[in-house]
Amino acid sequence: SLGFISFELFINLIIGSYALAAMLLMGYSFLLRLSFKPSVESINGKEIVSYGAYSILDKGAQVIVNSLDIIMIGWLLSLDDVAFYSLPFFIAAVTITPQKAISTIANPLVSQALSLDENEQLFDLYSKSSLIQLIVGGGIFIAIWVSAEELLSLMPEKFGGGLYVILFIGISKLVSMATGVSGSIIVYSKYYKKNLYLNCFLIATTILTNYIFMSREFLNMGITGAALATSLTFIIYNALKVEFIQRKFHINPLSKKLGISILLIIILCTTIKPIRLVNIHQILAIGIKSAVALLIFSFSVYKLRLSIDLNAYFDNILRKK
């Protein structure tokens, strides 16, 4: 119970909120008089069924992948370890938040570039999304990692083992962001079936690596092993996507500016994290270290002109002031 409502009512309210949102969207669409009648003549039924089936299976595979490490921790370790893993996992997962916003904007443009066979536009979207996602996600990761020990010290002692969970999961998210819209390029192209095959490979590799790193018969590394296994599998998975796109479209997101951004993230993470602020509360120490690291990173990105788009955004803000 939550004190004033029962757990059952709470669940029903959550379900009802989603249903209400769907109805409001439908109502708003009818108010705008949007047409829901497709042109039957222009529809290739077989192709739609094939694409839909692969999309459903692909999404299902992604859901499985996102839960596999936690399921295997519960199987190979204990339910207590699931809790000790989940908290630092979700702290590190904040790093990938910008990818969802950028993908929402970039995906329609990727689809358009593919339909018009605009390879130059596709490369531009690929390289820019990769760089911007890495820089923004890198800034978030730096702010988290430099104060990770102080943050975990505020929690019960058993959560202290989550430090390297934050590191390895954070690295896996940064690698995913550095590959830009690679997933969208595959999904919206004629090679969409390959994404399902890649996700099935990811599932198999995740199970294998988690078992090797966590099982008592092998490395027995606990929740750190689960995070390391997840990180390694996602690095391999994203490398395969980049290689596939390079082979089929002859484009990749790698650039000098991307390399400089990675080097900058490594330098700040390794130099600021060991600094200890004594005689002040841990919450204040977290705020100071994270803010200083983020300011140095932002200033360096701006001065090195790593992203023309981000520089233009900062210039616009400064002009308004």
RAGI-V832690 format. One record per residue. RES is the residue in three letters. BURIAL is + if it has 9 or more other C-alpha atoms within 8 Angstrom, else -. Layout:
# RAGI-V832690
RES BURIAL
RES BURIAL
This chain:
# RAGI-V832690
SER -
LEU -
GLY -
PHE -
ILE -
SER +
PHE -
GLU -
LEU -
PHE +
ILE -
ASN -
LEU -
ILE -
ILE -
GLY -
SER -
TYR -
ALA -
LEU -
ALA -
ALA -
MET -
LEU -
LEU -
MET -
GLY -
TYR -
SER +
PHE -
LEU -
LEU -
ARG -
LEU -
SER -
PHE -
LYS -
PRO -
SER -
VAL -
GLU -
SER -
ILE -
ASN -
GLY -
LYS -
GLU -
ILE +
VAL -
SER -
TYR +
GLY -
ALA -
TYR +
SER +
ILE -
LEU +
ASP +
LYS -
GLY -
ALA +
GLN +
VAL -
ILE +
VAL +
ASN -
SER -
LEU +
ASP +
ILE +
ILE -
MET +
ILE +
GLY +
TRP -
LEU +
LEU +
SER +
LEU -
ASP -
ASP +
VAL +
ALA -
PHE +
TYR +
SER +
LEU -
PRO +
PHE +
PHE -
ILE +
ALA +
ALA +
VAL -
THR +
ILE +
THR +
PRO +
GLN +
LYS -
ALA -
ILE +
SER +
THR -
ILE -
ALA +
ASN +
PRO -
LEU +
VAL +
SER +
GLN -
ALA +
LEU +
SER -
LEU -
ASP -
GLU +
ASN +
GLU -
GLN -
LEU +
PHE +
ASP -
LEU +
TYR +
SER +
LYS +
SER +
SER +
LEU +
ILE +
GLN +
LEU +
ILE +
VAL +
GLY +
GLY +
GLY +
ILE +
PHE +
ILE +
ALA +
ILE +
TRP +
VAL +
SER +
ALA +
GLU +
GLU +
LEU +
LEU +
SER +
LEU -
MET -
PRO -
GLU -
LYS -
PHE +
GLY +
GLY +
GLY +
LEU +
TYR +
VAL +
ILE +
LEU +
PHE +
ILE +
GLY +
ILE +
SER +
LYS +
LEU +
VAL +
SER +
MET +
ALA +
THR +
GLY +
VAL +
SER +
GLY -
SER +
ILE +
ILE +
VAL +
TYR +
SER +
LYS -
TYR +
TYR +
LYS +
LYS -
ASN +
LEU +
TYR -
LEU +
ASN +
CYS +
PHE -
LEU +
ILE +
ALA -
THR +
THR +
ILE +
LEU -
THR +
ASN +
TYR +
ILE +
PHE +
MET +
SER +
ARG -
GLU -
PHE +
LEU +
ASN +
MET +
GLY +
ILE +
THR +
GLY +
ALA +
ALA +
LEU +
ALA +
THR +
SER +
LEU +
THR +
PHE +
ILE +
ILE -
TYR +
ASN +
ALA -
LEU -
LYS +
VAL +
GLU -
PHE -
ILE +
GLN +
ARG -
LYS -
PHE -
HIS -
ILE -
ASN +
PRO +
LEU -
SER -
LYS -
LYS +
LEU +
GLY +
ILE -
SER +
ILE +
LEU -
LEU +
ILE +
ILE -
ILE -
LEU +
CYS +
THR -
THR -
ILE +
LYS +
PRO -
ILE -
ARG -
LEU -
VAL -
ASN -
ILE -
HIS -
GLN +
ILE -
LEU -
ALA +
ILE +
GLY -
ILE -
LYS +
SER +
ALA +
VAL -
ALA +
LEU +
LEU -
ILE -
PHE +
SER +
PHE -
SER -
VAL +
TYR +
LYS -
LEU -
ARG -
LEU +
SER +
ILE -
ASP -
LEU +
ASN +
ALA -
TYR -
PHE -
ASP -
ASN -
ILE -
LEU -
ARG -
LYS -
LYS -
